[in-house]
């Protein structure tokens, strides 16, 4: 399980910073269950906010996640939606 910060990219327009942001993340080594674990996205704690969505692709396929932890708080937690 290894988060790679360079594989997390913003998917929504930077013109709308007041609402949740959509992110995209892809891993060549981690399955979706590993990506959805608490603390996986701790390396992006400075970017992710509560209710942001992450469209992720792991070794076993895609998933849609929502950040459930408050902004700036570790561990970063997500829920599959």
C-alpha positions as CSV (number, residue, x, y, z in Angstrom):
1,X,0.0,0.0,0.0
2,X,1.7,3.1,-1.2
3,X,0.1,6.4,-2.1
4,X,1.8,8.2,-5.0
5,X,1.1,11.9,-4.8
6,X,2.1,12.5,-8.5
7,X,-0.9,10.2,-9.5
8,X,-3.5,12.4,-7.8
9,X,-4.8,15.0,-10.1
10,X,-7.6,17.6,-9.9
11,X,-10.5,16.6,-12.2
12,X,-12.8,19.6,-11.6
13,X,-12.4,23.2,-12.7
14,X,-10.3,25.5,-10.5
15,X,-13.0,28.1,-11.1
16,X,-15.2,26.5,-8.5
17,X,-13.3,26.4,-5.2
18,X,-16.3,26.8,-2.9
19,X,-17.8,23.3,-3.5
20,X,-16.4,19.8,-3.3
21,X,-13.5,19.1,-5.7
22,X,-13.3,16.0,-7.9
23,X,-10.0,14.3,-8.0
24,X,-8.6,11.5,-10.1
25,X,-6.2,8.8,-8.8
26,X,-4.7,5.7,-10.4
27,X,-2.5,3.0,-8.9
28,X,-0.7,0.3,-10.8
29,X,0.0,-1.7,-7.6
30,X,-2.9,-1.2,-5.2
31,X,-6.3,-2.8,-5.4
32,X,-9.4,-0.7,-4.7
33,X,-9.8,-2.0,-1.1
34,X,-6.3,-0.8,-0.3
35,X,-6.9,2.6,-1.8
36,X,-10.1,3.0,0.3
37,X,-8.3,2.3,3.6
38,X,-8.0,5.0,6.3
39,X,-4.7,6.9,6.0
40,X,-4.0,5.9,2.4
41,X,-4.4,9.5,1.2
42,X,-2.5,11.1,4.2
43,X,0.2,12.3,1.7
44,X,-2.5,14.6,0.2
45,X,-3.9,15.9,3.5
46,X,-3.0,19.5,2.4
47,X,-5.1,19.1,-0.8
48,X,-8.2,17.1,0.2
49,X,-11.3,18.5,1.9
50,X,-14.3,16.9,3.5
51,X,-16.8,15.9,0.8
52,X,-14.3,16.0,-2.1
53,X,-14.7,13.0,-4.5
54,X,-11.9,10.8,-5.8
55,X,-12.4,8.8,-8.9
56,X,-9.9,6.1,-8.4
57,X,-8.6,3.2,-10.5
58,X,-6.8,0.3,-8.7
59,X,-5.5,-2.9,-10.1
60,X,-9.0,-4.5,-9.9
61,X,-11.0,-1.6,-11.5
62,X,-12.5,1.8,-10.7
63,X,-14.2,3.1,-7.6
64,X,-15.8,6.4,-6.5
65,X,-14.7,7.6,-3.1
66,X,-15.7,10.6,-0.9
67,X,-13.5,12.2,1.7
68,X,-15.2,11.8,5.0
69,X,-12.5,13.3,7.3
70,X,-12.3,17.1,7.9
71,X,-9.8,19.2,5.9
72,X,-6.3,19.1,7.3
73,X,-6.9,16.2,9.6
74,X,-5.1,12.8,9.6
75,X,-5.8,10.1,9.1
76,X,-7.5,11.0,5.8
77,X,-10.6,8.8,5.6
78,X,-12.7,8.0,2.6
79,X,-15.9,6.1,1.9
80,X,-16.9,4.2,-1.2
81,X,-19.9,5.9,-2.8
